[in-house]
Amino acid sequence: VEGADGTGKSTQARLLADRLGGLFTREPGGTPLGERIRDLVLDPMGEGPVDRAEALLMAAARAQHVDLVVAPALAAGRDVVSDRFVASSIA
């Protein structure tokens, strides 16, 4: 699920995952490393990474997320609903 911040994506994604009996996850996040990257990138009090570093951090978070969460869930036949995914990195 993609969209601007504060538009209800997380709520709708959770409702959809519940309705499908699937897995809800989010990016950045979804894994311990992804959550740490999320905290770093979204910290309003920190200086935050420069754009290129942020893109690389997001790519690292996504690699962990796909390999450790998304791919195994799909391989097990589960539906996966993610609050943000690849399109967020392109926008």
N, C-alpha and C positions, 0 to 999 in steps of 0.2 A: 504494500500500500504506500503510495507516494503522495506528497502534498506539502503545503507550507506548514511551518510550526504553528501549533495552537489551533488547528482546524478539526481536531477530533480523530486523526488517523489512528492513534494508539487504541482509542476506545473502539472504533469500528473494526480494527484488525483483531482485537481480542474477541469481540462478539462473533466475528466470522470464524475465527479458529475454534471457538467454543461450539458454534453451530455445526461445523464440519467434523468436530471431534479431532481436530488437528493440533499441531504444535504452533504456538505463538512465539515469535522471537523478534528481536529488533537489531537495527544497525545504526550507529556502531553499538556494539554490545553483543549479548547472546552467549558469550564465553567470559571466563575471568579476565583474560587479556583484553578482550573487546570492551569490557566494562571499564577497565583501567584507562584504555585509550579514550573512551567516551568521556570519562571524568576529566582527562587532560585537555581534550579538545574543547569541551563545552564549559570549562571553568571560567565564569565571568570575572573572577578576580585575578586570574593568571595572565601572563603576557600572551599565551597561546602560541602555537607553532606558525611559522610562515606558511604561505599557501602550498608550496611544494612539499614541505614536511607534513602538512596536514593530509595531503592527498596520499602520501606514502603510508602514513599511519592508518588511514582509512582502508587502504589496500591490505595492510597487514591484518587489521581487524576482520576484514571480509574473508581473507584466506582462512583464518582460524575458524570463523563462523561457518563457512561452507564445509570445510573438511571435518570439523568436529560436531556440528549440529545439523546443518541442512542435509548434506549428502547421506548421512546415516539414517535420518528420519525418512527421507524419500526412498532409500533402499529398503526400509522396513515397511513401505507402503503407506506411510502417513502423509497427510496433507500438511504443508508448511505455509504459514501466513507470517510475513515479515513486515514490521513497521520500518519501512525504508529498505532499499536494496540498491542495485547497480545504478538505476536512473538518478538517484540522489548524487552520485559522484559525477554525473555528466552535466547536470543542470548548472 
